[in-house]
Structures are given as C-alpha cells and as structure tokens.
C-alpha cells in the first residue's frame, strides 16, 4: 500500500506513482478540522526525501514546499487535504465503476486527493530533474471544505503572500482532466420586507410584507443575464432567488418576508461592481440606505478570478493539455490567487459531480492523463516575452 499508520502518525512514500499515491492518501482520514495526521505525514515525507535546494515550511496544517532553481518562471501547485465526513467509503479500494472503468474508490478520491497525488508526484519527480523548466511551489492546505476563516490557503495569502509568489497557479480541483479557467464570483444578498401584521379577515388593517417583495421578485425573474467571453472561455452569469420565506399562520397577514438572491458573476466584474449591479437591479436601495420598508444584508461576497490564459505560463499549460479548456462556473480557491495578481486554473482528475457522495471514485486513466500532461507542461520552457 505504501503507507503504514498508527493512531498518531503515518509514513508515506511520496515517490509512489500517482495512482498508488491517490489510494494511499485516501487511506489517511482527514476530515475538516482533523488534518493533523495527514499534514504531519506530508511534511515528514517531504523532509525525509531531503531534496537539495527544496525548502519545506509548515503553517498550521498547511505544508508548503518550494524549489529554488532560479528558473525564469514559477508554477504553484495547490490542493486541499481535507475531506467532508466519511459515508462508509473508507478505506480506498480499486475496481470498476458502474461503466466498467478501472477506478480508485473512496472518500476524497475525487475531491481532491487524486489531484493532490498528481501534484505531489510532479513535484517529487521534477524537483531535482534537469528537465524541470519552471520553479515549483507545492501548497497542501487544510480547511477548504468548511467556513473560509478556517481555510489554510486563505491564511497564508492574508499573512505571508510571498510564500505564494508565482507566475501561474494550478488548483487540483476535479475538472474532468480538462482546464477549467478562473472562476465566477458569487454574491448572496438577503432582502427583507417589513409590514404590519393583521388578521387576514381584516387585511386592510395590515401591510402585507410578502406583497412588498413581489416587485423585487418580478425584477429578478425578468433579469437577462450576460454571457461573457474571456480568453476564449464563456462565463454565464445568473441572478436568482435561492430561498424565500414569509408567513406567520394561514389566517394572518405577514409582517415580514425575506429572500436570498444569489448573483453568479463573470470575472470581468469586481465584487464591488457585482454588488452595485445587483442593487441597481433590485431597486431597494443599499444596505446603508435601504428603501422605505426594506432592509438589506450582504450574506456572502466572494470575488471572481480571471483566467489569465494570455500569460505565457498559462498559455503553455493550454498547449500541453491539447487546448482542452473551459470556464469554471462554480467558485473555487483560484480566486485567492487572482487577488494576488496570479492567473489560476482548476486542473485535476475526477468528475466533480461525484464530490461529497458515497460513490466517490476517480478513473485511473484520468489520473495518469492529468499526471502526464502536467509533467509535459512543467518540462516545456514557456515563451518569455522579449
């Protein structure tokens, strides 16, 4: 198996091939907030390799390894090491999926220990290789599956961004072995209408808060979202009511009604621009100065990430993968790199539709394909503008 464990620690051979390494990583339980064992394992495994010129740093349960070869560009390989809670899907097993494809089954095999394995394999294989064309930073971080305040990548980006310096970042999110570039931003706004409660038999004595929301809902329903092409990637925006609540009893005029509206916005908008646009569409003022009878609250605002595929280091990755690239519609941690001015893409094996399911499994062929393409990319010198 390549891994031995006891209740306090694990030893792992990081020179395993990426398929075996995927299974070995799955076999180390690491649900969110319980990543110490896997972080210890990865740190000690990197240190034991004693790769000349490689530094290994630890921040909480985030492990960062860097080459220092003086190469003209630097690529960041990042992946989270935590998983959601198990669902009777540990330990790993290898076998066919429903379609008969050879797969690694088990918690995190898709999200995202197969991506971690591919990135670790590339780093360990190339760190001392004469073929390496770009310096590497490997970031294995904790706390991705829970609230952002626990996110290890966020903590490093906020406090020591120099550790994340680079020309392009790859995030091992499952993307079906194609590049999903950048990511859309997301805004979630709570809109509350206030009225006056009354018996429905004497409705004229009340002010129906639910009715006050109807013009807002109509504006959202008639909204025509944009399709935006950036670097050849088509991002589809969307503005939708995602939760709605009102009512006290079936014979009572409600004095409060609220909804959550979610705006998924293309990366050509900043978070501030997305908020201003949404407020303009809703027509109920701002959180600081709401319209009469309303209150507004920003529940979540996460910025988008530009793909940056025009930059040489990113363009070389597109070439290495045969031009297989599409927009990322969900939000991922690539946005944290975008804030630092680093173009970032999602690139990893696995079907994202299997994330967090008891049936989580990753095709072996997909793991090897991503690994081969990544090695090819990292050993091909990028074109540097004159």
Secondary structure, DSSP 8 states (H G I E B T S, - for coil): --EEE-SS-EEE-TTS-HHHHHHHHHTS--BTT--HHHHHHHHHHHHHHT-TTEEEEEETTEEEEEE----S-EEEEEEE--B---SS--S-EEEE-TT--EEEESTTTTTTHHHHHHHHHHHHHHTT-TT--SEEEEEEES--SS-GGG-HHHHHHHH-GGGG--SEEEE----TTSEEESB-EEEEEEEEEE-B-EEGGGGGGSB-HHHHHHHHHHHHHT----EEEETTEEEE-EEEEEEEEE-S-TTEE-SEEEEEEEEEE-TTS-HHHHHHHHHHHHTSB-SSSB-TTEEEEEEEEE--B---TTSHHHHHHHHHTTT-EEE--S--THHHHHHTT-EEEE--SS-GGGTTSTT-EEEHHHHHHHHHHHHHHHTS------
